[in-house]
Amino acid sequence: MNENMLKIVSLPVESIEQVPVQGERAVRFIHSYDEKQIASLAESMEEVGLKTPITVYAVGDKYALLCGGYRLEAARLLGWTHIDCIVTEEDETIRRMWQISENLHRTNRPRLERYILLSEWVELRGQRVSAQSAPKPQGGRPQGGTRAAARELGLDRDYVRRAIKIASLSQDAKETARVLGLHDHKKALLEAADQPEDKQSAFLLEFAKSLERKMPCPLAARTESRQYSALNKAWKNAGVFVVDEFMRDNNLVYADPERPQGGAPTQQPEQKAPEQTDDSEGIEQGE
């Protein structure tokens, strides 16, 4: 990145927002934060300070976070009012490529999501090179995306080729892999990518069934467990406004009205009619 395209400043923490990138790939890029990792980082930052500034870009009178989500959350946990930031003025393509390169090696990201990100990086670089590069005087074409990704991101070429192949799975196949818990299973993803597009999802289902026969835990139980964990994690990480909207949309009320973020949602019990003589209790939808 060009030095004249960035500067380091101290910005108010509350002026920095996370702005979701548009598109199917970006939706999978956004992730919830691990509270234990934030707490550990906050402890380190409290002792030695912030060694690496976060990266942001201006959006009107505020700033959008580009890189450094954990550092920003740790600063908030510590109660910092300001945080050192690199303010970049690069274009959207460069910003997205930078964002991908920082997050590509996170070990808690399933293979499928890493492969999708890497494939997007290669595609973005190819678009940028095609737009900026003049034809070579002696013929030929700019360096291929696979080779460039291997060099610039420090990856093996075969890894990059494999990522691009798996990222080309149909959207239905990707969702099937996620639901079945195969989104981190390299063999399943590679073999599915070899199938015709209209047969990829069916192949993944059969692959999952073959694994089920080898494992004591039924497929349905594993899937439900993953879904429960994901839902529970999303609930704990949701902001108060998102929680309130969810409660309204599903006609739920809080078990503890004094602590809306701490109480679990429940359906509102029905008031007993005067003529009711038994101990049963009806259920009505909350307002």
C-alpha positions as a LaTeX table, in Angstrom:
\begin{tabular}{lrrr}
\hline
Residue & $x$ (\AA) & $y$ (\AA) & $z$ (\AA) \\
\hline
Met1 & 0.00 & 0.00 & 0.00 \\
Asn2 & 1.31 & 3.47 & $-0.87$ \\
Glu3 & 2.47 & 5.52 & 2.12 \\
Asn4 & 0.62 & 8.59 & 0.85 \\
Met5 & $-2.63$ & 6.63 & 0.90 \\
Leu6 & $-2.69$ & 6.13 & 4.68 \\
Lys7 & $-2.08$ & 7.94 & 7.93 \\
Ile8 & $-2.18$ & 7.01 & 11.60 \\
Val9 & $-4.49$ & 8.96 & 13.90 \\
Ser10 & $-6.20$ & 8.49 & 17.25 \\
Leu11 & $-9.96$ & 8.20 & 16.74 \\
Pro12 & $-12.90$ & 7.94 & 19.14 \\
Val13 & $-13.84$ & 4.28 & 19.57 \\
Glu14 & $-17.53$ & 5.14 & 19.20 \\
Ser15 & $-16.92$ & 6.70 & 15.77 \\
Ile16 & $-15.84$ & 3.34 & 14.30 \\
Glu17 & $-18.47$ & 0.99 & 12.93 \\
Gln18 & $-18.44$ & $-2.41$ & 11.27 \\
Val19 & $-19.99$ & $-2.04$ & 7.83 \\
Pro20 & $-21.00$ & $-5.37$ & 6.20 \\
Val21 & $-19.69$ & $-5.84$ & 2.69 \\
Gln22 & $-22.41$ & $-6.60$ & 0.16 \\
Gly23 & $-22.67$ & $-9.93$ & $-1.62$ \\
Glu24 & $-22.96$ & $-13.65$ & $-0.88$ \\
Arg25 & $-19.29$ & $-14.10$ & $-0.18$ \\
Ala26 & $-19.19$ & $-11.21$ & 2.25 \\
Val27 & $-22.05$ & $-12.62$ & 4.32 \\
Arg28 & $-19.90$ & $-15.64$ & 5.19 \\
Phe29 & $-16.94$ & $-13.34$ & 5.86 \\
Ile30 & $-18.64$ & $-11.63$ & 8.77 \\
His31 & $-18.14$ & $-13.61$ & 11.94 \\
Ser32 & $-18.92$ & $-13.30$ & 15.63 \\
Tyr33 & $-16.09$ & $-12.72$ & 18.06 \\
Asp34 & $-14.74$ & $-15.16$ & 20.62 \\
Glu35 & $-15.23$ & $-13.51$ & 24.02 \\
Lys36 & $-12.33$ & $-15.42$ & 25.59 \\
Gln37 & $-9.99$ & $-14.28$ & 22.83 \\
Ile38 & $-11.15$ & $-10.69$ & 23.28 \\
Ala39 & $-10.56$ & $-10.89$ & 27.04 \\
Ser40 & $-7.07$ & $-12.36$ & 26.54 \\
Leu41 & $-6.17$ & $-9.66$ & 24.02 \\
Ala42 & $-7.57$ & $-6.96$ & 26.31 \\
Glu43 & $-5.33$ & $-8.20$ & 29.13 \\
Ser44 & $-2.30$ & $-7.94$ & 26.85 \\
Met45 & $-3.29$ & $-4.49$ & 25.57 \\
Glu46 & $-3.76$ & $-3.26$ & 29.13 \\
Glu47 & $-0.19$ & $-4.27$ & 29.94 \\
Val48 & 1.71 & $-3.27$ & 26.77 \\
Gly49 & $-0.73$ & $-1.08$ & 24.88 \\
Leu50 & $-1.80$ & $-1.37$ & 21.24 \\
Lys51 & 1.21 & $-2.43$ & 19.17 \\
Thr52 & $-0.56$ & $-2.56$ & 15.80 \\
Pro53 & $-3.17$ & 0.09 & 14.91 \\
Ile54 & $-6.49$ & $-1.04$ & 13.49 \\
Thr55 & $-7.34$ & $-0.08$ & 9.91 \\
Val56 & $-10.34$ & 2.05 & 8.98 \\
Tyr57 & $-11.63$ & 4.20 & 6.14 \\
Ala58 & $-13.79$ & 7.30 & 6.21 \\
Val59 & $-17.55$ & 7.01 & 5.58 \\
Gly60 & $-19.08$ & 10.46 & 5.92 \\
Asp61 & $-18.31$ & 11.80 & 9.39 \\
Lys62 & $-17.62$ & 8.31 & 10.78 \\
Tyr63 & $-15.22$ & 5.49 & 10.05 \\
Ala64 & $-15.75$ & 1.91 & 8.89 \\
Leu65 & $-13.60$ & $-0.88$ & 10.30 \\
Leu66 & $-11.47$ & $-2.66$ & 7.73 \\
Cys67 & $-9.06$ & $-4.76$ & 9.82 \\
Gly68 & $-8.61$ & $-5.25$ & 13.55 \\
Gly69 & $-12.00$ & $-6.27$ & 14.88 \\
Tyr70 & $-10.58$ & $-8.10$ & 17.90 \\
Arg71 & $-8.36$ & $-5.16$ & 18.82 \\
Leu72 & $-11.33$ & $-2.81$ & 18.60 \\
Glu73 & $-13.51$ & $-5.06$ & 20.77 \\
Ala74 & $-10.69$ & $-5.40$ & 23.30 \\
Ala75 & $-10.35$ & $-1.60$ & 23.44 \\
Arg76 & $-14.08$ & $-1.34$ & 24.11 \\
Leu77 & $-13.81$ & $-3.94$ & 26.85 \\
Leu78 & $-11.05$ & $-1.88$ & 28.47 \\
Gly79 & $-13.17$ & 1.24 & 28.27 \\
Trp80 & $-10.79$ & 3.08 & 25.95 \\
Thr81 & $-12.29$ & 6.21 & 24.46 \\
His82 & $-9.75$ & 6.46 & 21.62 \\
Ile83 & $-7.71$ & 3.98 & 19.60 \\
Asp84 & $-4.84$ & 4.35 & 17.12 \\
Cys85 & $-5.98$ & 3.77 & 13.54 \\
Ile86 & $-4.51$ & 3.59 & 10.08 \\
Val87 & $-6.88$ & 5.60 & 7.92 \\
Thr88 & $-6.61$ & 4.34 & 4.36 \\
Glu89 & $-7.82$ & 6.13 & 1.26 \\
Glu90 & $-7.38$ & 3.16 & $-1.05$ \\
Asp91 & $-10.23$ & 2.16 & $-3.33$ \\
Glu92 & $-12.83$ & $-0.48$ & $-2.49$ \\
Thr93 & $-11.05$ & $-3.29$ & $-4.33$ \\
Ile94 & $-7.76$ & $-2.80$ & $-2.50$ \\
Arg95 & $-9.58$ & $-2.48$ & 0.83 \\
Arg96 & $-11.39$ & $-5.76$ & 0.29 \\
Met97 & $-8.20$ & $-7.56$ & $-0.76$ \\
Trp98 & $-6.45$ & $-6.28$ & 2.35 \\
Gln99 & $-9.36$ & $-7.40$ & 4.53 \\
Ile100 & $-9.28$ & $-10.87$ & 3.01 \\
Ser101 & $-5.51$ & $-11.26$ & 3.39 \\
Glu102 & $-5.66$ & $-10.40$ & 7.11 \\
Asn103 & $-8.45$ & $-12.87$ & 7.86 \\
Leu104 & $-7.52$ & $-15.67$ & 5.49 \\
His105 & $-5.38$ & $-17.60$ & 7.95 \\
Arg106 & $-7.73$ & $-17.60$ & 10.93 \\
Thr107 & $-7.72$ & $-21.18$ & 12.20 \\
Asn108 & $-11.33$ & $-20.95$ & 13.43 \\
Arg109 & $-12.63$ & $-20.39$ & 9.91 \\
Pro110 & $-13.82$ & $-23.57$ & 8.10 \\
Arg111 & $-12.02$ & $-24.57$ & 4.92 \\
Leu112 & $-14.96$ & $-23.74$ & 2.67 \\
Glu113 & $-15.09$ & $-20.15$ & 3.94 \\
Arg114 & $-11.32$ & $-19.72$ & 3.58 \\
Tyr115 & $-11.46$ & $-21.10$ & 0.04 \\
Ile116 & $-14.28$ & $-18.71$ & $-0.89$ \\
Leu117 & $-12.30$ & $-15.77$ & 0.44 \\
Leu118 & $-9.13$ & $-16.82$ & $-1.37$ \\
Ser119 & $-11.04$ & $-17.29$ & $-4.63$ \\
Glu120 & $-12.49$ & $-13.80$ & $-4.24$ \\
Trp121 & $-9.01$ & $-12.35$ & $-3.65$ \\
Val122 & $-7.74$ & $-13.98$ & $-6.86$ \\
Glu123 & $-10.74$ & $-12.68$ & $-8.78$ \\
Leu124 & $-10.33$ & $-9.13$ & $-7.44$ \\
Arg125 & $-6.64$ & $-9.08$ & $-8.25$ \\
Gly126 & $-7.32$ & $-10.30$ & $-11.77$ \\
Gln127 & $-9.88$ & $-7.56$ & $-12.31$ \\
Arg128 & $-7.48$ & $-4.93$ & $-11.02$ \\
Val129 & $-4.58$ & $-6.15$ & $-13.17$ \\
Ser130 & $-6.78$ & $-6.31$ & $-16.26$ \\
Ala131 & $-7.98$ & $-2.74$ & $-15.68$ \\
Gln132 & $-4.54$ & $-1.27$ & $-15.04$ \\
Ser133 & $-2.10$ & $-3.28$ & $-17.15$ \\
Ala134 & $-1.27$ & $-2.33$ & $-20.71$ \\
Pro135 & $-0.49$ & $-5.16$ & $-23.16$ \\
Lys136 & 3.09 & $-6.38$ & $-22.86$ \\
Pro137 & 5.31 & $-5.15$ & $-25.72$ \\
Gln138 & 6.52 & $-8.68$ & $-26.44$ \\
Gly139 & 3.13 & $-10.29$ & $-26.04$ \\
Gly140 & 1.93 & $-12.44$ & $-23.19$ \\
Arg141 & $-0.38$ & $-11.51$ & $-20.33$ \\
Pro142 & $-0.09$ & $-10.34$ & $-16.72$ \\
Gln143 & 0.92 & $-12.83$ & $-14.07$ \\
Gly144 & $-1.88$ & $-15.29$ & $-13.33$ \\
Gly145 & $-3.98$ & $-14.92$ & $-10.20$ \\
Thr146 & $-2.99$ & $-18.33$ & $-8.83$ \\
Arg147 & 0.71 & $-17.55$ & $-9.03$ \\
Ala148 & 0.22 & $-14.05$ & $-7.66$ \\
Ala149 & $-1.84$ & $-15.33$ & $-4.72$ \\
Ala150 & 0.79 & $-17.94$ & $-3.90$ \\
Arg151 & 3.53 & $-15.30$ & $-3.89$ \\
Glu152 & 1.75 & $-12.36$ & $-2.27$ \\
Leu153 & $-0.19$ & $-14.34$ & 0.36 \\
Gly154 & 2.57 & $-16.87$ & 1.08 \\
Leu155 & 0.54 & $-19.89$ & $-0.03$ \\
Asp156 & 1.29 & $-23.05$ & $-1.96$ \\
Arg157 & 0.09 & $-22.97$ & $-5.58$ \\
Asp158 & $-1.68$ & $-26.29$ & $-5.25$ \\
Tyr159 & $-3.53$ & $-24.92$ & $-2.22$ \\
Val160 & $-4.67$ & $-21.92$ & $-4.25$ \\
Arg161 & $-5.84$ & $-24.12$ & $-7.15$ \\
Arg162 & $-7.73$ & $-26.37$ & $-4.73$ \\
Ala163 & $-9.37$ & $-23.34$ & $-3.12$ \\
Ile164 & $-10.56$ & $-21.99$ & $-6.45$ \\
Lys165 & $-11.94$ & $-25.38$ & $-7.44$ \\
Ile166 & $-13.90$ & $-25.82$ & $-4.21$ \\
Ala167 & $-15.11$ & $-22.20$ & $-4.25$ \\
Ser168 & $-16.71$ & $-22.95$ & $-7.63$ \\
Leu169 & $-19.23$ & $-25.32$ & $-6.00$ \\
Ser170 & $-22.83$ & $-24.35$ & $-6.61$ \\
Gln171 & $-24.55$ & $-22.21$ & $-3.99$ \\
Asp172 & $-26.84$ & $-25.11$ & $-3.10$ \\
Ala173 & $-23.85$ & $-27.40$ & $-2.60$ \\
Lys174 & $-22.14$ & $-24.88$ & $-0.33$ \\
Glu175 & $-25.22$ & $-24.57$ & 1.86 \\
Thr176 & $-25.60$ & $-28.35$ & 1.92 \\
Ala177 & $-21.99$ & $-28.71$ & 3.06 \\
Arg178 & $-22.58$ & $-26.22$ & 5.86 \\
Val179 & $-25.76$ & $-27.88$ & 7.07 \\
Leu180 & $-24.19$ & $-31.34$ & 7.00 \\
Gly181 & $-21.03$ & $-30.16$ & 8.75 \\
Leu182 & $-18.84$ & $-30.92$ & 5.73 \\
His183 & $-17.70$ & $-27.32$ & 5.21 \\
Asp184 & $-14.34$ & $-28.20$ & 6.81 \\
His185 & $-13.97$ & $-31.64$ & 5.18 \\
Lys186 & $-11.43$ & $-31.26$ & 2.36 \\
Lys187 & $-12.02$ & $-34.67$ & 0.76 \\
Ala188 & $-15.80$ & $-34.21$ & 0.64 \\
Leu189 & $-15.53$ & $-30.73$ & $-0.83$ \\
Leu190 & $-12.99$ & $-31.72$ & $-3.47$ \\
Glu191 & $-14.93$ & $-34.77$ & $-4.61$ \\
Ala192 & $-18.16$ & $-32.77$ & $-4.70$ \\
Ala193 & $-16.47$ & $-30.17$ & $-6.90$ \\
Asp194 & $-15.71$ & $-32.95$ & $-9.41$ \\
Gln195 & $-19.43$ & $-33.70$ & $-9.78$ \\
Pro196 & $-21.81$ & $-32.01$ & $-12.24$ \\
Glu197 & $-23.33$ & $-28.94$ & $-10.62$ \\
Asp198 & $-26.82$ & $-30.44$ & $-10.35$ \\
Lys199 & $-25.46$ & $-33.51$ & $-8.52$ \\
Gln200 & $-23.11$ & $-31.86$ & $-6.03$ \\
Ser201 & $-25.62$ & $-31.53$ & $-3.18$ \\
Ala202 & $-26.79$ & $-35.14$ & $-3.57$ \\
Phe203 & $-23.17$ & $-36.30$ & $-3.53$ \\
Leu204 & $-22.52$ & $-34.43$ & $-0.27$ \\
Leu205 & $-25.59$ & $-35.99$ & 1.32 \\
Glu206 & $-24.41$ & $-39.48$ & 0.39 \\
Phe207 & $-20.93$ & $-38.65$ & 1.64 \\
Ala208 & $-22.38$ & $-37.56$ & 4.98 \\
Lys209 & $-24.40$ & $-40.76$ & 5.22 \\
Ser210 & $-21.28$ & $-42.82$ & 4.60 \\
Leu211 & $-19.57$ & $-40.99$ & 7.48 \\
Glu212 & $-22.60$ & $-41.57$ & 9.68 \\
Arg213 & $-22.24$ & $-45.31$ & 9.28 \\
Lys214 & $-18.68$ & $-45.02$ & 10.59 \\
Met215 & $-19.49$ & $-42.76$ & 13.53 \\
Pro216 & $-21.52$ & $-43.47$ & 16.68 \\
Cys217 & $-23.28$ & $-40.10$ & 16.66 \\
Pro218 & $-26.18$ & $-39.99$ & 14.16 \\
Leu219 & $-26.04$ & $-37.37$ & 11.43 \\
Ala220 & $-29.25$ & $-35.69$ & 12.56 \\
Ala221 & $-28.00$ & $-35.34$ & 16.12 \\
Arg222 & $-24.70$ & $-33.81$ & 15.00 \\
Thr223 & $-26.49$ & $-31.36$ & 12.73 \\
Glu224 & $-28.92$ & $-30.31$ & 15.45 \\
Ser225 & $-26.07$ & $-29.86$ & 17.91 \\
Arg226 & $-24.22$ & $-27.58$ & 15.49 \\
Gln227 & $-27.36$ & $-25.60$ & 14.76 \\
Tyr228 & $-28.05$ & $-25.16$ & 18.49 \\
Ser229 & $-24.47$ & $-24.00$ & 19.13 \\
Ala230 & $-24.61$ & $-21.52$ & 16.26 \\
Leu231 & $-27.99$ & $-20.16$ & 17.40 \\
Asn232 & $-26.85$ & $-19.86$ & 21.01 \\
Lys233 & $-23.66$ & $-18.07$ & 20.00 \\
Ala234 & $-25.54$ & $-15.68$ & 17.72 \\
Trp235 & $-28.01$ & $-14.87$ & 20.50 \\
Lys236 & $-25.23$ & $-14.08$ & 22.99 \\
Asn237 & $-23.40$ & $-11.85$ & 20.50 \\
Ala238 & $-26.47$ & $-9.99$ & 19.22 \\
Gly239 & $-26.90$ & $-6.34$ & 20.18 \\
Val240 & $-29.87$ & $-5.15$ & 22.19 \\
Phe241 & $-31.64$ & $-3.67$ & 19.16 \\
Val242 & $-31.31$ & $-6.90$ & 17.18 \\
Val243 & $-32.58$ & $-8.88$ & 20.17 \\
Asp244 & $-35.57$ & $-6.56$ & 20.60 \\
Glu245 & $-36.47$ & $-6.83$ & 16.93 \\
Phe246 & $-36.19$ & $-10.63$ & 17.06 \\
Met247 & $-38.44$ & $-10.74$ & 20.11 \\
Arg248 & $-41.08$ & $-8.58$ & 18.43 \\
Asp249 & $-40.97$ & $-10.54$ & 15.17 \\
Asn250 & $-41.48$ & $-13.83$ & 17.03 \\
Asn251 & $-44.01$ & $-12.53$ & 19.59 \\
Leu252 & $-41.77$ & $-13.37$ & 22.57 \\
Val253 & $-41.29$ & $-11.65$ & 25.92 \\
Tyr254 & $-38.36$ & $-11.61$ & 28.35 \\
Ala255 & $-38.32$ & $-13.92$ & 31.35 \\
Asp256 & $-36.65$ & $-11.11$ & 33.30 \\
Pro257 & $-38.02$ & $-7.74$ & 32.13 \\
Glu258 & $-35.48$ & $-5.90$ & 34.28 \\
Arg259 & $-32.59$ & $-7.46$ & 32.36 \\
Pro260 & $-33.59$ & $-7.68$ & 28.69 \\
Gln261 & $-30.18$ & $-8.89$ & 27.52 \\
Gly262 & $-29.67$ & $-11.40$ & 30.31 \\
Gly263 & $-33.06$ & $-13.07$ & 30.51 \\
Ala264 & $-34.01$ & $-15.85$ & 28.15 \\
Pro265 & $-37.03$ & $-15.24$ & 25.91 \\
Thr266 & $-40.23$ & $-17.04$ & 26.68 \\
Gln267 & $-43.77$ & $-17.01$ & 25.42 \\
Gln268 & $-46.13$ & $-14.95$ & 27.54 \\
Pro269 & $-48.50$ & $-16.98$ & 29.78 \\
Glu270 & $-52.19$ & $-16.50$ & 29.27 \\
Gln271 & $-54.24$ & $-14.79$ & 31.97 \\
Lys272 & $-56.67$ & $-17.21$ & 33.69 \\
Ala273 & $-60.30$ & $-16.67$ & 32.87 \\
Pro274 & $-62.56$ & $-16.11$ & 35.91 \\
Glu275 & $-64.50$ & $-19.31$ & 35.27 \\
Gln276 & $-61.38$ & $-21.44$ & 34.96 \\
Thr277 & $-61.24$ & $-23.92$ & 37.85 \\
Asp278 & $-58.30$ & $-26.17$ & 37.06 \\
Asp279 & $-54.60$ & $-25.42$ & 37.43 \\
Ser280 & $-53.82$ & $-25.51$ & 33.70 \\
Glu281 & $-52.24$ & $-22.49$ & 32.08 \\
Gly282 & $-52.76$ & $-21.38$ & 28.52 \\
Ile283 & $-50.21$ & $-19.65$ & 26.29 \\
Glu284 & $-50.85$ & $-16.49$ & 24.36 \\
Gln285 & $-48.61$ & $-14.51$ & 22.07 \\
Gly286 & $-46.85$ & $-11.51$ & 23.57 \\
Glu287 & $-47.40$ & $-8.06$ & 22.19 \\
\hline
\end{tabular}
